[in-house]
Amino acid sequence: MKKVLAEIQDGTFTQALIDDDDAGRPRMNAYRKQAADHPIEVTGAQLRPMMAWIDDSDE
């Protein structure tokens, strides 16, 4: 946590985000894919259609 805080404070974290964005977001897209493929997300995607009380009409 101290390392992450130091990177935020010295601008390293922000520069990495900017560099990733300039390169077409390969790291961010990989993080999003990894999150989407997580078992809890896969299970949630299967369960949500069974939940009649969830209103997904504005998606």
C-alpha positions in Angstrom: 0.0 0.0 0.0 2.8 2.4 0.7 4.3 1.8 -2.7 0.9 2.5 -4.4 0.5 5.7 -2.3 4.0 6.8 -3.2 3.2 6.3 -6.9 0.0 8.3 -6.6 1.8 11.1 -4.8 4.7 11.3 -7.2 2.6 11.1 -10.3 3.9 7.7 -11.5 0.4 6.2 -11.3 -1.2 9.0 -13.4 1.5 8.9 -15.9 1.0 5.1 -16.4 -2.7 5.7 -17.0 -2.0 8.4 -19.5 0.6 6.3 -21.3 -1.8 3.3 -21.4 -4.5 5.5 -22.8 -2.1 6.9 -25.5 -1.2 3.4 -26.4 -4.8 2.3 -27.0 -5.5 1.1 -23.5 -4.0 -2.4 -23.6 -3.6 -2.7 -19.9 -7.0 -1.3 -19.0 -8.7 -3.6 -21.6 -6.8 -6.6 -20.2 -8.0 -5.7 -16.6 -11.6 -5.4 -17.9 -11.4 -8.7 -19.7 -9.9 -10.4 -16.6 -12.7 -8.9 -14.4 -15.4 -10.0 -16.9 -14.1 -13.5 -17.0 -14.0 -13.8 -13.2 -16.3 -16.7 -12.1 -18.5 -14.3 -10.0 -19.2 -12.3 -13.1 -19.9 -15.3 -15.2 -22.4 -16.6 -12.6 -24.0 -13.2 -12.2 -24.6 -13.0 -15.9 -26.4 -16.3 -15.7 -28.4 -15.4 -12.7 -29.5 -11.8 -13.6 -32.0 -12.9 -16.3 -33.8 -15.1 -13.6 -34.3 -12.1 -11.3 -37.7 -10.7 -12.4 -37.4 -7.8 -10.0 -34.4 -6.3 -11.8 -35.4 -3.7 -14.3 -32.7 -3.6 -17.0 -34.8 -1.6 -19.5 -32.5 1.4 -19.3 -29.4 -0.5 -20.3 
